[in-house]
Amino acid sequence: MAKLGRTFGWLWTAYAVSAYGTGLGFGAFSVIAIEILHAGSAGVAALSAAGLAIGALLAVPLGPWMEFRAKRPVLITMDVVRFAAMATIPFAYWLDVLSFAQLLVVSVVAAAAKIAFTAASGAYLKTVVPDELLLAATSRFESTTWSATVLGPPLGGAVIGLLGPVATVVLDAASYLLSALGITAIREPEQPPAPKPAAPRRWSDLADGWRHLLGHRTLRRLFLNTVGVNALIMATEPLLSVLMLSELGFPVWQYGLAFAIPCLGGLLGARASRRIVARFGERTVLRVFGTLRACWPLGLVFIQPGLAGLVVVMVTEFGLILCIGVYNPVMAAHRLREVDRDRQARMLTAWSVTRSGTTAALTLIWGVLAQLTGTRTAIALAGILLLATPFLLPRWSERPDPVPSHAGEPR
């Protein structure tokens, strides 16, 4: 951590607090919708899809707006917005006025704020960490994400069992407030943002992030592949909750456990990513692990009731998450290195908006498919389509595969 600097330390601490809060609240909205508001698979899918889609639309103008502003105040504001939105749910529940519409509104606000936070944090990270340490920094964030996901869901499941699902929302909301305080603690002056153009170009600025992504040969393919894989995986998440909780009768604590223990794979993958890059090179890692992560989800079709089904979920998710844990930090570091500082926020916003919008659309479509064909059939179709996504990965020439300097050094 010392080599990455004190500013990075506070940024990472703030992220870790909110990540653990999110882990505790994993699946809370789905559980509330199913067990308190008695929503079916279409309702749960609509909740996930509409929140992502509308949140993504609201976030579109935020990229150009953030690009020419200091990023730290943006991070603090987005944390406070998420805290305020999430805090309305327990109050409404205690007053017995909680509704599906409120869950939807909170989901929309949280999704838009998350996109803005992610874009601003990526742009800010590029200014506080030198290029040769970006993989170390992104690996640390990825490790934190998975460690939070390992510990969060089972603890959240225990909290749900004792106090109900709304209690985990309270913890999630509090984590955003603590994250804002952590970012406030950063004392090192922020680098000045890129100068704002004299003449505003509203529509041109909105499209600039996508224009840069689609005009860059390598980033274009990484962008399309990552968006497609994430959307197909996430589209099945609400269906898995319906399949396991409603159709197969798994208790909530087993549902949380089934997705928590495999996240050790993500932690292992993220921690090993620098050594793997040092051994095989960045391009090889992106190709191989980008392909492998698409091969696992089809195994979720074979979930059955009881211990055997639980093992199927854990093994499948472990393999998937291990590959994602290696791939994500390498891809994130490569993406930051390929984009100039004055385009970071717009590029990352365009990336996040597209990912969220595509995920929302596919989640809604897969919810309808589940209603028409059955939950298991819809999950199988997503798994089959994922097998085609490796063809979108970059096809680099056969030149020597560059290995980032310091990639294998311990931090």
MARVO-316012 format. One record per residue (C-alpha): residue number from 1; x, y, z. Coordinates in steps of 0.25 Angstrom, whole numbers, padded with zeros to 4 digits, always signed. Layout:
N
+-----+-------+-------+-------+
|   k |    c1 |    c2 |    c3 |
+-----+-------+-------+-------+
| NUM |     X |     Y |     Z |
...
+-----+-------+-------+-------+
! end
This chain:
411
+-----+-------+-------+-------+
|   k |    c1 |    c2 |    c3 |
+-----+-------+-------+-------+
|   1 | +0000 | +0000 | +0000 |
|   2 | +0012 | +0009 | +0003 |
|   3 | +0016 | +0009 | -0012 |
|   4 | +0002 | +0013 | -0016 |
|   5 | +0002 | +0025 | -0007 |
|   6 | -0007 | +0030 | +0004 |
|   7 | -0017 | +0036 | -0005 |
|   8 | -0020 | +0022 | -0011 |
|   9 | -0020 | +0017 | +0003 |
|  10 | -0032 | +0026 | +0006 |
|  11 | -0039 | +0023 | -0007 |
|  12 | -0037 | +0008 | -0005 |
|  13 | -0042 | +0009 | +0009 |
|  14 | -0055 | +0016 | +0005 |
|  15 | -0057 | +0006 | -0006 |
|  16 | -0055 | -0005 | +0003 |
|  17 | -0066 | +0000 | +0013 |
|  18 | -0076 | +0002 | +0002 |
|  19 | -0072 | -0012 | -0004 |
|  20 | -0075 | -0019 | +0009 |
|  21 | -0088 | -0012 | +0011 |
|  22 | -0092 | -0016 | -0003 |
|  23 | -0088 | -0030 | +0000 |
|  24 | -0097 | -0030 | +0013 |
|  25 | -0108 | -0025 | +0004 |
|  26 | -0106 | -0035 | -0007 |
|  27 | -0119 | -0039 | -0013 |
|  28 | -0127 | -0031 | -0003 |
|  29 | -0136 | -0025 | -0013 |
|  30 | -0140 | -0038 | -0019 |
|  31 | -0142 | -0044 | -0005 |
|  32 | -0151 | -0032 | -0001 |
|  33 | -0159 | -0033 | -0015 |
|  34 | -0161 | -0048 | -0013 |
|  35 | -0163 | -0050 | +0002 |
|  36 | -0170 | -0036 | +0006 |
|  37 | -0176 | -0031 | -0007 |
|  38 | -0179 | -0045 | -0013 |
|  39 | -0174 | -0042 | -0027 |
|  40 | -0172 | -0053 | -0037 |
|  41 | -0160 | -0055 | -0047 |
|  42 | -0165 | -0045 | -0056 |
|  43 | -0166 | -0035 | -0045 |
|  44 | -0152 | -0038 | -0040 |
|  45 | -0147 | -0037 | -0054 |
|  46 | -0154 | -0024 | -0057 |
|  47 | -0148 | -0018 | -0044 |
|  48 | -0134 | -0021 | -0048 |
|  49 | -0136 | -0017 | -0062 |
|  50 | -0144 | -0004 | -0060 |
|  51 | -0134 | +0001 | -0049 |
|  52 | -0122 | -0002 | -0058 |
|  53 | -0128 | +0004 | -0071 |
|  54 | -0134 | +0017 | -0065 |
|  55 | -0122 | +0019 | -0057 |
|  56 | -0113 | +0017 | -0069 |
|  57 | -0121 | +0028 | -0076 |
|  58 | -0120 | +0038 | -0065 |
|  59 | -0105 | +0035 | -0064 |
|  60 | -0102 | +0038 | -0079 |
|  61 | -0101 | +0054 | -0077 |
|  62 | -0092 | +0052 | -0065 |
|  63 | -0080 | +0047 | -0073 |
|  64 | -0077 | +0061 | -0080 |
|  65 | -0082 | +0068 | -0067 |
|  66 | -0071 | +0061 | -0058 |
|  67 | -0060 | +0061 | -0069 |
|  68 | -0057 | +0076 | -0066 |
|  69 | -0059 | +0076 | -0051 |
|  70 | -0051 | +0071 | -0039 |
|  71 | -0054 | +0056 | -0037 |
|  72 | -0054 | +0055 | -0022 |
|  73 | -0066 | +0064 | -0019 |
|  74 | -0073 | +0056 | -0029 |
|  75 | -0070 | +0043 | -0022 |
|  76 | -0075 | +0049 | -0009 |
|  77 | -0088 | +0054 | -0015 |
|  78 | -0091 | +0040 | -0021 |
|  79 | -0088 | +0033 | -0008 |
|  80 | -0098 | +0043 | -0001 |
|  81 | -0108 | +0041 | -0011 |
|  82 | -0108 | +0026 | -0010 |
|  83 | -0109 | +0027 | +0005 |
|  84 | -0121 | +0036 | +0004 |
|  85 | -0128 | +0027 | -0006 |
|  86 | -0125 | +0014 | +0001 |
|  87 | -0129 | +0020 | +0015 |
|  88 | -0143 | +0022 | +0010 |
|  89 | -0146 | +0007 | +0009 |
|  90 | -0145 | +0004 | +0024 |
|  91 | -0153 | +0016 | +0028 |
|  92 | -0164 | +0012 | +0018 |
|  93 | -0164 | -0002 | +0023 |
|  94 | -0165 | +0002 | +0038 |
|  95 | -0177 | +0011 | +0034 |
|  96 | -0183 | -0001 | +0026 |
|  97 | -0184 | +0007 | +0013 |
|  98 | -0173 | +0000 | +0005 |
|  99 | -0177 | -0002 | -0009 |
| 100 | -0171 | -0008 | -0022 |
| 101 | -0171 | +0006 | -0028 |
| 102 | -0162 | +0011 | -0017 |
| 103 | -0152 | -0001 | -0019 |
| 104 | -0152 | +0003 | -0033 |
| 105 | -0149 | +0018 | -0031 |
| 106 | -0138 | +0014 | -0021 |
| 107 | -0132 | +0004 | -0031 |
| 108 | -0132 | +0015 | -0042 |
| 109 | -0125 | +0026 | -0033 |
| 110 | -0115 | +0016 | -0028 |
| 111 | -0112 | +0011 | -0042 |
| 112 | -0109 | +0025 | -0047 |
| 113 | -0101 | +0029 | -0035 |
| 114 | -0093 | +0016 | -0037 |
| 115 | -0090 | +0019 | -0051 |
| 116 | -0085 | +0033 | -0048 |
| 117 | -0077 | +0028 | -0036 |
| 118 | -0070 | +0017 | -0044 |
| 119 | -0066 | +0027 | -0055 |
| 120 | -0061 | +0037 | -0046 |
| 121 | -0053 | +0027 | -0038 |
| 122 | -0047 | +0022 | -0050 |
| 123 | -0043 | +0035 | -0055 |
| 124 | -0038 | +0039 | -0041 |
| 125 | -0030 | +0026 | -0040 |
| 126 | -0022 | +0030 | -0052 |
| 127 | -0018 | +0043 | -0046 |
| 128 | -0013 | +0037 | -0033 |
| 129 | -0006 | +0024 | -0038 |
| 130 | +0005 | +0024 | -0048 |
| 131 | +0003 | +0015 | -0061 |
| 132 | +0013 | +0004 | -0056 |
| 133 | +0005 | +0002 | -0043 |
| 134 | -0009 | +0002 | -0049 |
| 135 | -0010 | -0013 | -0050 |
| 136 | -0006 | -0014 | -0035 |
| 137 | -0017 | -0004 | -0032 |
| 138 | -0028 | -0010 | -0040 |
| 139 | -0024 | -0024 | -0034 |
| 140 | -0026 | -0018 | -0020 |
| 141 | -0039 | -0013 | -0023 |
| 142 | -0043 | -0026 | -0030 |
| 143 | -0038 | -0034 | -0018 |
| 144 | -0046 | -0025 | -0008 |
| 145 | -0059 | -0027 | -0017 |
| 146 | -0058 | -0042 | -0016 |
| 147 | -0054 | -0043 | -0001 |
| 148 | -0066 | -0034 | +0002 |
| 149 | -0075 | -0043 | -0006 |
| 150 | -0069 | -0056 | +0001 |
| 151 | -0072 | -0050 | +0015 |
| 152 | -0084 | -0041 | +0011 |
| 153 | -0095 | -0051 | +0006 |
| 154 | -0094 | -0061 | +0017 |
| 155 | -0094 | -0050 | +0028 |
| 156 | -0105 | -0043 | +0021 |
| 157 | -0113 | -0056 | +0020 |
| 158 | -0111 | -0058 | +0035 |
| 159 | -0116 | -0044 | +0037 |
| 160 | -0128 | -0046 | +0029 |
| 161 | -0131 | -0059 | +0036 |
| 162 | -0130 | -0051 | +0050 |
| 163 | -0136 | -0038 | +0046 |
| 164 | -0141 | -0038 | +0032 |
| 165 | -0136 | -0033 | +0018 |
| 166 | -0138 | -0019 | +0021 |
| 167 | -0127 | -0019 | +0032 |
| 168 | -0117 | -0022 | +0021 |
| 169 | -0122 | -0010 | +0014 |
| 170 | -0119 | -0001 | +0026 |
| 171 | -0105 | -0007 | +0027 |
| 172 | -0103 | -0004 | +0012 |
| 173 | -0108 | +0010 | +0013 |
| 174 | -0099 | +0013 | +0025 |
| 175 | -0087 | +0008 | +0017 |
| 176 | -0089 | +0019 | +0006 |
| 177 | -0088 | +0029 | +0017 |
| 178 | -0076 | +0024 | +0023 |
| 179 | -0070 | +0023 | +0009 |
| 180 | -0073 | +0038 | +0007 |
| 181 | -0066 | +0041 | +0020 |
| 182 | -0053 | +0033 | +0016 |
| 183 | -0052 | +0041 | +0003 |
| 184 | -0054 | +0054 | +0010 |
| 185 | -0042 | +0049 | +0019 |
| 186 | -0033 | +0051 | +0006 |
| 187 | -0024 | +0063 | +0008 |
| 188 | -0015 | +0063 | -0004 |
| 189 | -0019 | +0073 | -0014 |
| 190 | -0026 | +0067 | -0026 |
| 191 | -0020 | +0070 | -0040 |
| 192 | -0027 | +0080 | -0048 |
| 193 | -0037 | +0074 | -0057 |
| 194 | -0036 | +0076 | -0072 |
| 195 | -0039 | +0090 | -0077 |
| 196 | -0054 | +0092 | -0081 |
| 197 | -0056 | +0095 | -0096 |
| 198 | -0060 | +0110 | -0098 |
| 199 | -0072 | +0106 | -0107 |
| 200 | -0081 | +0095 | -0101 |
| 201 | -0083 | +0083 | -0110 |
| 202 | -0095 | +0076 | -0102 |
| 203 | -0098 | +0065 | -0112 |
| 204 | -0084 | +0063 | -0117 |
| 205 | -0079 | +0062 | -0103 |
| 206 | -0090 | +0052 | -0099 |
| 207 | -0085 | +0043 | -0111 |
| 208 | -0070 | +0045 | -0109 |
| 209 | -0068 | +0034 | -0100 |
| 210 | -0075 | +0024 | -0109 |
| 211 | -0068 | +0030 | -0121 |
| 212 | -0054 | +0028 | -0115 |
| 213 | -0058 | +0013 | -0110 |
| 214 | -0063 | +0009 | -0124 |
| 215 | -0052 | +0016 | -0131 |
| 216 | -0041 | +0009 | -0124 |
| 217 | -0038 | -0005 | -0129 |
| 218 | -0035 | -0012 | -0117 |
| 219 | -0044 | -0005 | -0107 |
| 220 | -0056 | -0007 | -0117 |
| 221 | -0055 | -0022 | -0116 |
| 222 | -0052 | -0022 | -0101 |
| 223 | -0064 | -0013 | -0099 |
| 224 | -0073 | -0022 | -0107 |
| 225 | -0069 | -0034 | -0101 |
| 226 | -0069 | -0029 | -0087 |
| 227 | -0083 | -0023 | -0088 |
| 228 | -0088 | -0036 | -0095 |
| 229 | -0083 | -0045 | -0084 |
| 230 | -0087 | -0037 | -0073 |
| 231 | -0101 | -0035 | -0078 |
| 232 | -0103 | -0050 | -0081 |
| 233 | -0098 | -0053 | -0067 |
| 234 | -0106 | -0043 | -0059 |
| 235 | -0119 | -0046 | -0067 |
| 236 | -0119 | -0059 | -0060 |
| 237 | -0117 | -0054 | -0046 |
| 238 | -0132 | -0051 | -0043 |
| 239 | -0136 | -0064 | -0050 |
| 240 | -0126 | -0072 | -0041 |
| 241 | -0132 | -0065 | -0029 |
| 242 | -0146 | -0069 | -0033 |
| 243 | -0141 | -0083 | -0037 |
| 244 | -0134 | -0086 | -0024 |
| 245 | -0143 | -0079 | -0014 |
| 246 | -0157 | -0081 | -0020 |
| 247 | -0156 | -0093 | -0029 |
| 248 | -0146 | -0102 | -0022 |
| 249 | -0148 | -0097 | -0008 |
| 250 | -0134 | -0094 | -0004 |
| 251 | -0134 | -0086 | +0009 |
| 252 | -0129 | -0071 | +0009 |
| 253 | -0116 | -0075 | +0016 |
| 254 | -0112 | -0086 | +0006 |
| 255 | -0115 | -0076 | -0005 |
| 256 | -0105 | -0066 | +0001 |
| 257 | -0095 | -0077 | +0004 |
| 258 | -0096 | -0083 | -0011 |
| 259 | -0091 | -0070 | -0016 |
| 260 | -0082 | -0066 | -0005 |
| 261 | -0072 | -0077 | -0004 |
| 262 | -0069 | -0078 | -0019 |
| 263 | -0065 | -0063 | -0018 |
| 264 | -0052 | -0068 | -0012 |
| 265 | -0049 | -0072 | -0026 |
| 266 | -0050 | -0057 | -0029 |
| 267 | -0041 | -0053 | -0018 |
| 268 | -0030 | -0064 | -0022 |
| 269 | -0031 | -0059 | -0037 |
| 270 | -0030 | -0044 | -0034 |
| 271 | -0018 | -0047 | -0025 |
| 272 | -0011 | -0056 | -0035 |
| 273 | -0014 | -0047 | -0047 |
| 274 | -0001 | -0039 | -0046 |
| 275 | +0007 | -0052 | -0046 |
| 276 | +0000 | -0058 | -0057 |
| 277 | +0002 | -0046 | -0066 |
| 278 | +0017 | -0046 | -0062 |
| 279 | +0018 | -0060 | -0066 |
| 280 | +0009 | -0060 | -0079 |
| 281 | +0007 | -0046 | -0083 |
| 282 | -0005 | -0037 | -0083 |
| 283 | -0011 | -0041 | -0097 |
| 284 | -0010 | -0055 | -0094 |
| 285 | -0017 | -0054 | -0080 |
| 286 | -0028 | -0045 | -0087 |
| 287 | -0031 | -0056 | -0098 |
| 288 | -0030 | -0068 | -0089 |
| 289 | -0038 | -0064 | -0077 |
| 290 | -0047 | -0056 | -0085 |
| 291 | -0051 | -0069 | -0092 |
| 292 | -0051 | -0078 | -0080 |
| 293 | -0061 | -0069 | -0072 |
| 294 | -0071 | -0071 | -0083 |
| 295 | -0071 | -0086 | -0082 |
| 296 | -0076 | -0088 | -0068 |
| 297 | -0090 | -0082 | -0067 |
| 298 | -0097 | -0093 | -0075 |
| 299 | -0094 | -0102 | -0063 |
| 300 | -0105 | -0095 | -0055 |
| 301 | -0116 | -0102 | -0063 |
| 302 | -0113 | -0115 | -0055 |
| 303 | -0117 | -0109 | -0041 |
| 304 | -0125 | -0119 | -0033 |
| 305 | -0132 | -0118 | -0019 |
| 306 | -0123 | -0121 | -0008 |
| 307 | -0108 | -0123 | -0005 |
| 308 | -0105 | -0128 | -0020 |
| 309 | -0111 | -0115 | -0025 |
| 310 | -0104 | -0106 | -0016 |
| 311 | -0091 | -0113 | -0020 |
| 312 | -0094 | -0111 | -0035 |
| 313 | -0096 | -0096 | -0032 |
| 314 | -0083 | -0094 | -0024 |
| 315 | -0074 | -0102 | -0034 |
| 316 | -0080 | -0094 | -0046 |
| 317 | -0079 | -0081 | -0039 |
| 318 | -0065 | -0083 | -0033 |
| 319 | -0060 | -0086 | -0047 |
| 320 | -0067 | -0074 | -0053 |
| 321 | -0062 | -0065 | -0042 |
| 322 | -0048 | -0070 | -0042 |
| 323 | -0047 | -0066 | -0057 |
| 324 | -0054 | -0053 | -0055 |
| 325 | -0045 | -0050 | -0044 |
| 326 | -0032 | -0051 | -0053 |
| 327 | -0039 | -0044 | -0065 |
| 328 | -0045 | -0032 | -0059 |
| 329 | -0033 | -0025 | -0052 |
| 330 | -0024 | -0027 | -0065 |
| 331 | -0035 | -0022 | -0074 |
| 332 | -0038 | -0010 | -0065 |
| 333 | -0023 | -0006 | -0064 |
| 334 | -0021 | -0008 | -0080 |
| 335 | -0034 | +0001 | -0082 |
| 336 | -0028 | +0012 | -0073 |
| 337 | -0015 | +0012 | -0080 |
| 338 | -0021 | +0013 | -0094 |
| 339 | -0029 | +0026 | -0091 |
| 340 | -0024 | +0040 | -0089 |
| 341 | -0027 | +0046 | -0076 |
| 342 | -0037 | +0057 | -0082 |
| 343 | -0046 | +0046 | -0088 |
| 344 | -0046 | +0036 | -0076 |
| 345 | -0059 | +0040 | -0069 |
| 346 | -0066 | +0041 | -0082 |
| 347 | -0061 | +0027 | -0087 |
| 348 | -0064 | +0021 | -0074 |
| 349 | -0078 | +0027 | -0073 |
| 350 | -0081 | +0022 | -0087 |
| 351 | -0075 | +0008 | -0083 |
| 352 | -0084 | +0007 | -0071 |
| 353 | -0096 | +0013 | -0077 |
| 354 | -0095 | +0003 | -0088 |
| 355 | -0093 | -0009 | -0079 |
| 356 | -0104 | -0005 | -0070 |
| 357 | -0114 | -0002 | -0082 |
| 358 | -0110 | -0015 | -0088 |
| 359 | -0112 | -0023 | -0075 |
| 360 | -0125 | -0016 | -0073 |
| 361 | -0130 | -0020 | -0086 |
| 362 | -0126 | -0034 | -0086 |
| 363 | -0131 | -0036 | -0071 |
| 364 | -0145 | -0031 | -0076 |
| 365 | -0144 | -0041 | -0088 |
| 366 | -0140 | -0052 | -0080 |
| 367 | -0151 | -0050 | -0070 |
| 368 | -0161 | -0051 | -0081 |
| 369 | -0154 | -0063 | -0086 |
| 370 | -0154 | -0069 | -0072 |
| 371 | -0169 | -0067 | -0072 |
| 372 | -0171 | -0073 | -0086 |
| 373 | -0162 | -0085 | -0086 |
| 374 | -0158 | -0087 | -0071 |
| 375 | -0147 | -0082 | -0062 |
| 376 | -0137 | -0093 | -0065 |
| 377 | -0139 | -0092 | -0081 |
| 378 | -0136 | -0077 | -0080 |
| 379 | -0123 | -0079 | -0072 |
| 380 | -0119 | -0090 | -0082 |
| 381 | -0121 | -0080 | -0094 |
| 382 | -0112 | -0070 | -0087 |
| 383 | -0101 | -0080 | -0085 |
| 384 | -0101 | -0085 | -0099 |
| 385 | -0100 | -0070 | -0104 |
| 386 | -0089 | -0068 | -0095 |
| 387 | -0081 | -0078 | -0102 |
| 388 | -0081 | -0069 | -0115 |
| 389 | -0075 | -0057 | -0107 |
| 390 | -0060 | -0061 | -0108 |
| 391 | -0061 | -0058 | -0123 |
| 392 | -0062 | -0043 | -0119 |
| 393 | -0049 | -0043 | -0112 |
| 394 | -0037 | -0035 | -0118 |
| 395 | -0029 | -0042 | -0129 |
| 396 | -0015 | -0036 | -0126 |
| 397 | -0004 | -0039 | -0137 |
| 398 | +0006 | -0049 | -0134 |
| 399 | +0016 | -0038 | -0129 |
| 400 | +0023 | -0041 | -0115 |
| 401 | +0013 | -0040 | -0104 |
| 402 | +0017 | -0028 | -0095 |
| 403 | +0018 | -0030 | -0080 |
| 404 | +0015 | -0018 | -0072 |
| 405 | +0027 | -0013 | -0064 |
| 406 | +0026 | -0017 | -0049 |
| 407 | +0014 | -0026 | -0052 |
| 408 | +0019 | -0037 | -0044 |
| 409 | +0025 | -0029 | -0032 |
| 410 | +0018 | -0032 | -0019 |
| 411 | +0011 | -0020 | -0012 |
+-----+-------+-------+-------+
! end
